[in-house]
Amino acid sequence: METPSTADIVIIGGGVMGASAAYHLAARGMKNIVLLEREEFFGQGATGRCAGGVRYQFATGINIKLSLASLPMIERFKDEIGQDVNYRKCGYLFVLTDPKDVTQFEHNVKLQNKLGVPTQWLNGDEVRKRLPLMKLDDALAGTFNPNDGLVDPNSVVMGYINAAQRLGVKIINHAEVSGIRVSGDKVTGVETVRGPIETRSILNAAGPWSAQIGRMAGVDIPIQPIRRQLFTTTPLPEVPPDFPFVIDFAQSLYVHREGDGLLIGMSNEDQSPGFDQSVDEEFELTNLEAALQRMPLLQKAARAAHWAGLYEVTPDAHPIFGKTPVDGFLIVSGFSGHGFMHGPIAGKLMAEYILAGTFQTVNVSALDLARFAEGRLIQEYNVV
């Protein structure tokens, strides 16, 4: 598609945030929307490289409320958008081996239950009974929500992209942004490798690259890209169909069914910020060793595939919604590893904010950019 010379709004980033925002703006009647994606295909950045997990189990009210709004949108995605996203409610089971985590998760479950999320508390024996294929002698407790699960990230992104196009959104690939035009304290346009676009409204939905886009507009955005990697195994017929998404919380080790095998990942606490998305083979061995100790059955499998992606991490592990010091330069980013699951509601919220001036479905006004300078951080404990 030829790059238009003007737009009412330019959305930067064709992952789940940008795609969702484009669709929801168009669905509410906005015209002349342009979505820019620097890659050849959509969802090739952070969204396409994530594990696909969706969950209600968080430690703060605002994240729980975002899940309460977003996950039902994913459940009815096919009816609303016309795309099957393969929502598999296998449940998330957090395994707790550290007494301080037990105390925190007791609080988390009470908060989740208070907000209407039916998370279950399990003692150590109940955890072991549910996971007989794993060595969990040190499990003190666990939490389980049967409505947590897995969704296909590519289907969500492409569902929104196709629906947005049907509503008239101009979607342009191979359109890396090279600059933001600012006059005084207002945006006036976007420079791309495919030519300039005049606009008075820009939505920065660039995920791990959001801070770079912000600098082009003279805005400091405290988002760092952090590499996370995972691998899949060859078939393991011993793993039952109802095997949950298991998280060994103290180790940030997770495992869930993927096809006939398993998908396994673990956070690297020593990972430095950066945009490197190659696989760290040395850390993969560390991950494998930890997984083997928990699940000796893995000795029967081989690695099928592996890849790495980027988390977009903020200082308090919560996203950023809304305005910046530059008039017309907006942001929806910084979801710190749970952006995919909150992408549907995040796009809807930004459409509400852009068109009505307020966040209507969920009040996320506390998650503004100014909170970092003003010391209003809201720490999320339950990040893997």
C-alpha positions as CSV (number, residue, x, y, z in Angstrom):
1,M,0.0,0.0,0.0
2,E,1.2,3.5,-0.8
3,T,2.0,5.6,2.2
4,P,-0.7,8.3,2.7
5,S,0.5,11.9,3.2
6,T,-1.9,12.6,6.1
7,A,-3.7,10.7,8.8
8,D,-6.0,11.5,11.7
9,I,-3.9,9.2,13.8
10,V,-0.8,7.1,13.2
11,I,-0.4,3.9,15.3
12,I,3.2,2.7,15.5
13,G,3.5,-1.0,16.0
14,G,1.6,-3.9,14.5
15,G,1.6,-6.3,17.5
16,V,-1.4,-6.9,19.6
17,M,-1.6,-3.4,21.1
18,G,-1.4,-1.6,17.8
19,A,-3.8,-4.0,16.0
20,S,-6.3,-3.9,18.8
21,A,-6.2,-0.1,19.1
22,A,-6.6,0.3,15.3
23,Y,-9.6,-2.1,15.2
24,H,-11.4,-0.5,18.2
25,L,-10.9,3.1,16.9
26,A,-12.3,2.1,13.6
27,A,-15.2,0.2,15.1
28,R,-16.1,3.3,17.0
29,G,-16.2,5.3,13.8
30,M,-12.8,6.9,13.5
31,K,-11.6,7.4,9.9
32,N,-8.2,8.0,8.3
33,I,-6.3,5.6,10.6
34,V,-2.8,4.5,9.6
35,L,-1.0,1.5,11.3
36,L,2.7,1.2,10.7
37,E,4.6,-2.0,11.1
38,R,8.3,-2.2,10.4
39,E,8.4,-6.0,9.7
40,E,7.1,-7.8,6.6
41,F,4.5,-9.6,8.6
42,F,2.5,-8.7,11.7
43,G,3.0,-10.1,15.2
44,Q,6.7,-10.9,14.5
45,G,7.9,-8.8,17.5
46,A,7.2,-9.4,21.1
47,T,3.6,-10.7,20.5
48,G,4.6,-13.4,18.1
49,R,7.4,-14.7,20.3
50,C,5.5,-15.0,23.6
51,A,4.3,-18.2,25.2
52,G,0.6,-17.4,24.6
53,G,-0.5,-17.6,28.2
54,V,-3.6,-15.8,29.5
55,R,-4.4,-15.6,33.2
56,Y,-6.4,-13.9,35.9
57,Q,-3.9,-14.6,38.6
58,F,-2.2,-11.3,39.4
59,A,-1.2,-9.5,42.6
60,T,-2.7,-6.0,42.0
61,G,-6.3,-5.0,41.5
62,I,-5.7,-3.1,38.3
63,N,-4.0,-6.1,36.6
64,I,-6.8,-8.4,37.8
65,K,-9.4,-6.0,36.4
66,L,-7.6,-5.8,33.1
67,S,-7.8,-9.6,32.9
68,L,-11.5,-9.6,33.9
69,A,-12.1,-7.3,30.9
70,S,-9.7,-8.7,28.4
71,L,-10.0,-12.5,28.7
72,P,-13.8,-12.5,28.0
73,M,-13.0,-10.5,24.9
74,I,-10.7,-13.3,23.8
75,E,-13.4,-15.9,24.6
76,R,-15.9,-14.2,22.3
77,F,-13.2,-13.2,19.7
78,K,-14.6,-15.5,17.0
79,D,-18.1,-14.2,17.4
80,E,-17.0,-10.5,17.4
81,I,-13.9,-10.5,15.1
82,G,-14.5,-13.7,13.0
83,Q,-11.2,-15.4,13.9
84,D,-10.8,-18.6,15.9
85,V,-8.0,-18.1,18.5
86,N,-7.9,-21.6,20.0
87,Y,-8.5,-20.6,23.7
88,R,-7.5,-23.6,25.7
89,K,-8.5,-23.4,29.4
90,C,-5.9,-25.7,30.8
91,G,-5.5,-23.6,34.0
92,Y,-2.4,-22.0,35.5
93,L,-0.9,-23.7,38.5
94,F,1.6,-21.7,40.5
95,V,3.9,-23.9,42.6
96,L,5.2,-22.2,45.7
97,T,8.4,-23.4,47.5
98,D,9.4,-20.2,49.3
99,P,7.6,-19.2,52.5
100,K,7.5,-15.5,51.6
101,D,5.9,-16.4,48.3
102,V,3.3,-18.4,50.2
103,T,2.4,-15.3,52.3
104,Q,2.2,-13.1,49.3
105,F,0.1,-15.5,47.2
106,E,-2.3,-16.0,50.1
107,H,-3.0,-12.2,49.8
108,N,-3.2,-12.5,46.0
109,V,-5.8,-15.2,46.2
110,K,-7.9,-13.3,48.7
111,L,-7.8,-10.2,46.4
112,Q,-8.6,-12.3,43.3
113,N,-11.5,-14.0,45.0
114,K,-12.8,-10.6,46.3
115,L,-12.8,-9.4,42.7
116,G,-14.7,-12.5,41.4
117,V,-11.8,-14.6,40.2
118,P,-12.3,-18.2,41.4
119,T,-8.6,-19.0,42.1
120,Q,-8.1,-22.1,44.3
121,W,-5.6,-22.4,47.1
122,L,-3.8,-25.8,47.2
123,N,-1.6,-27.2,50.0
124,G,1.6,-29.0,49.1
125,D,0.0,-32.5,49.0
126,E,-2.7,-31.2,46.7
127,V,-0.1,-29.7,44.4
128,R,1.8,-33.0,44.2
129,K,-1.4,-35.0,43.6
130,R,-2.3,-32.7,40.6
131,L,1.2,-33.0,39.1
132,P,2.3,-36.6,39.6
133,L,4.8,-36.4,36.7
134,M,6.8,-33.7,38.5
135,K,9.2,-33.8,41.5
136,L,7.7,-31.4,43.9
137,D,8.8,-32.6,47.4
138,D,9.5,-29.0,48.4
139,A,6.2,-27.6,47.3
140,L,4.6,-25.8,50.2
141,A,1.4,-24.6,48.5
142,G,0.0,-23.6,45.1
143,T,-2.7,-21.7,43.4
144,F,-4.9,-22.8,40.5
145,N,-7.4,-21.1,38.3
146,P,-9.2,-23.3,35.7
147,N,-10.1,-20.4,33.5
148,D,-6.4,-19.4,32.9
149,G,-4.9,-21.0,29.8
150,L,-3.4,-20.6,26.3
151,V,-4.3,-18.7,23.2
152,D,-2.7,-18.5,19.7
153,P,-1.0,-15.0,19.5
154,N,-0.9,-14.9,15.7
155,S,-4.6,-15.5,15.4
156,V,-5.4,-12.6,17.8
157,V,-3.2,-10.2,15.9
158,M,-4.3,-11.2,12.5
159,G,-7.9,-11.2,13.6
160,Y,-7.6,-7.6,14.6
161,I,-5.6,-6.6,11.5
162,N,-8.1,-8.1,9.1
163,A,-11.0,-6.7,11.0
164,A,-9.4,-3.2,11.0
165,Q,-8.7,-3.4,7.3
166,R,-12.3,-4.3,6.6
167,L,-13.2,-1.1,8.5
168,G,-10.9,1.0,6.4
169,V,-7.7,1.2,8.4
170,K,-4.7,1.7,6.2
171,I,-2.1,-0.8,7.2
172,I,1.5,-0.5,6.0
173,N,4.3,-3.0,6.4
174,H,8.0,-2.4,5.9
175,A,7.3,1.1,7.3
176,E,9.9,1.6,10.0
177,V,9.6,4.9,11.8
178,S,12.7,7.1,11.5
179,G,11.5,10.2,13.3
180,I,8.7,12.1,15.0
181,R,8.0,15.7,14.0
182,V,7.3,18.0,16.9
183,S,6.5,21.7,16.7
184,G,6.5,23.4,20.1
185,D,5.0,20.9,22.3
186,K,2.7,19.2,19.7
187,V,3.3,16.4,17.2
188,T,2.9,17.3,13.6
189,G,4.0,14.2,11.8
190,V,5.8,10.9,11.5
191,E,8.9,10.2,9.3
192,T,9.1,6.7,7.9
193,V,11.4,4.9,5.5
194,R,8.5,5.0,3.1
195,G,7.9,8.7,3.4
196,P,6.4,11.3,5.8
197,I,2.9,11.4,7.2
198,E,1.3,14.5,8.6
199,T,-0.7,13.9,11.7
200,R,-1.7,15.5,15.0
201,S,-2.1,12.2,16.9
202,I,0.4,9.4,17.3
203,L,-0.1,6.2,19.4
204,N,3.2,4.6,20.5
205,A,2.4,0.9,20.6
206,A,5.9,-0.3,19.8
207,G,6.4,-2.6,22.7
208,P,10.0,-3.2,23.6
209,W,11.0,-0.4,21.1
210,S,8.7,2.2,22.7
211,A,11.5,4.0,24.5
212,Q,13.2,4.5,21.1
213,I,10.1,5.9,19.6
214,G,9.6,8.2,22.6
215,R,13.1,9.6,22.2
216,M,12.2,10.6,18.7
217,A,9.5,12.9,20.2
218,G,11.7,14.1,23.1
219,V,9.8,11.9,25.6
220,D,11.6,9.8,28.2
221,I,9.7,6.4,28.5
222,P,11.1,4.1,31.3
223,I,10.7,0.8,29.3
224,Q,13.6,-1.6,28.9
225,P,13.7,-4.6,26.5
226,I,14.6,-7.8,28.3
227,R,15.3,-11.1,26.5
228,R,13.2,-14.1,27.4
229,Q,13.7,-17.5,25.7
230,L,11.9,-20.8,25.5
231,F,12.0,-24.2,23.8
232,T,9.7,-27.0,22.8
233,T,10.1,-30.7,22.9
234,T,9.3,-33.7,20.7
235,P,6.2,-35.6,21.6
236,L,5.7,-36.9,25.2
237,P,2.6,-39.2,25.2
238,E,2.8,-39.6,29.0
239,V,1.7,-36.0,29.5
240,P,-2.1,-35.9,29.9
241,P,-4.3,-33.7,27.8
242,D,-5.4,-31.7,30.9
243,F,-1.8,-30.9,32.0
244,P,-1.9,-27.3,33.3
245,F,0.4,-24.3,32.6
246,V,2.8,-24.9,35.6
247,I,4.9,-22.2,37.0
248,D,7.6,-23.0,39.6
249,F,7.5,-19.4,40.9
250,A,10.7,-19.3,42.9
251,Q,12.7,-20.3,39.8
252,S,10.5,-18.5,37.3
253,L,10.4,-21.8,35.5
254,Y,7.3,-22.7,33.5
255,V,6.1,-25.6,31.4
256,H,2.9,-26.3,29.5
257,R,1.6,-28.6,26.7
258,E,2.5,-27.5,23.2
259,G,1.1,-29.9,20.6
260,D,2.1,-33.4,21.6
261,G,5.1,-32.1,23.5
262,L,5.9,-29.4,26.0
263,L,7.0,-25.8,25.9
264,I,9.5,-24.8,28.6
265,G,11.0,-21.5,29.6
266,M,12.6,-19.7,32.5
267,S,13.6,-16.1,33.4
268,N,17.3,-15.3,33.4
269,E,17.8,-13.0,36.5
270,D,21.2,-11.9,35.1
271,Q,19.8,-10.9,31.7
272,S,21.0,-7.4,30.7
273,P,18.6,-5.1,28.8
274,G,19.0,-5.1,25.1
275,F,17.4,-6.0,21.8
276,D,19.3,-9.3,21.2
277,Q,16.7,-12.0,20.2
278,S,19.1,-14.8,19.6
279,V,19.0,-17.8,21.8
280,D,21.6,-17.9,24.6
281,E,22.6,-21.6,24.4
282,E,24.4,-21.5,27.7
283,F,21.3,-20.3,29.6
284,E,19.2,-22.8,27.7
285,L,21.2,-25.5,29.3
286,T,20.5,-24.0,32.7
287,N,16.9,-23.9,31.9
288,L,16.9,-27.5,30.7
289,E,18.7,-28.7,33.9
290,A,16.1,-27.0,36.1
291,A,13.3,-28.5,34.0
292,L,14.8,-32.0,34.2
293,Q,15.1,-31.8,38.0
294,R,11.4,-30.9,38.2
295,M,10.3,-33.3,35.4
296,P,12.6,-36.3,34.8
297,L,10.3,-37.4,32.0
298,L,12.0,-34.8,29.8
299,Q,14.9,-37.2,29.4
300,K,12.7,-39.1,26.9
301,A,12.3,-36.1,24.7
302,A,14.5,-34.0,22.3
303,R,14.4,-30.3,21.6
304,A,12.0,-29.6,18.7
305,A,12.5,-25.8,18.4
306,H,13.7,-22.8,20.4
307,W,13.5,-19.0,20.1
308,A,13.8,-15.8,22.1
309,G,11.7,-12.7,22.4
310,L,11.6,-9.4,24.3
311,Y,9.6,-8.3,27.4
312,E,8.9,-4.6,27.6
313,V,9.6,-3.9,31.2
314,T,8.7,-0.9,33.3
315,P,10.1,-0.2,36.8
316,D,6.8,-1.4,38.5
317,A,5.9,-4.1,36.0
318,H,2.7,-2.3,35.0
319,P,1.9,-0.8,31.6
320,I,1.7,2.8,30.6
321,F,-1.6,4.2,29.2
322,G,-2.4,7.6,27.8
323,K,-0.8,11.0,27.3
324,T,2.8,12.2,27.4
325,P,4.3,15.7,27.8
326,V,4.0,16.2,24.1
327,D,0.5,17.0,23.0
328,G,-0.9,14.3,20.6
329,F,1.8,11.8,21.4
330,L,0.1,8.9,23.3
331,I,1.4,5.6,24.5
332,V,0.1,2.1,25.3
333,S,3.1,-0.1,26.2
334,G,5.2,-1.5,29.0
335,F,3.1,-4.6,29.9
336,S,6.2,-6.4,31.3
337,G,5.5,-9.8,29.9
338,H,1.7,-9.9,30.1
339,G,0.8,-7.6,27.2
340,F,-0.6,-10.3,24.9
341,M,-3.4,-11.2,27.3
342,H,-4.2,-7.6,28.0
343,G,-3.9,-6.4,24.4
344,P,-7.7,-6.7,23.6
345,I,-8.8,-4.5,26.4
346,A,-5.8,-2.2,26.1
347,G,-6.7,-1.3,22.5
348,K,-10.3,-0.7,23.5
349,L,-9.3,1.5,26.4
350,M,-7.0,3.6,24.2
351,A,-9.9,4.0,21.7
352,E,-12.1,5.2,24.5
353,Y,-9.4,7.7,25.7
354,I,-8.7,9.0,22.2
355,L,-12.3,9.5,21.3
356,A,-14.0,10.3,24.6
357,G,-11.1,11.6,26.8
358,T,-11.6,9.0,29.5
359,F,-10.9,5.3,30.2
360,Q,-14.4,3.9,30.5
361,T,-14.3,0.1,30.7
362,V,-11.5,-0.1,33.2
363,N,-10.1,2.9,35.0
364,V,-6.4,2.8,34.3
365,S,-5.7,6.5,34.9
366,A,-3.2,5.6,37.6
367,L,-1.1,3.8,35.0
368,D,0.0,7.1,33.4
369,L,3.5,8.0,32.3
370,A,3.7,10.7,35.0
371,R,3.6,8.2,37.9
372,F,7.3,7.4,37.5
373,A,8.4,11.0,38.0
374,E,5.8,11.5,40.8
375,G,6.7,8.3,42.7
376,R,3.2,6.7,42.3
377,L,4.5,3.2,41.3
378,I,2.2,0.2,41.7
379,Q,4.4,-2.9,42.1
380,E,3.2,-6.2,40.5
381,Y,4.6,-9.2,42.4
382,N,3.3,-11.9,40.2
383,V,5.6,-11.5,37.1
384,V,7.4,-14.5,35.6
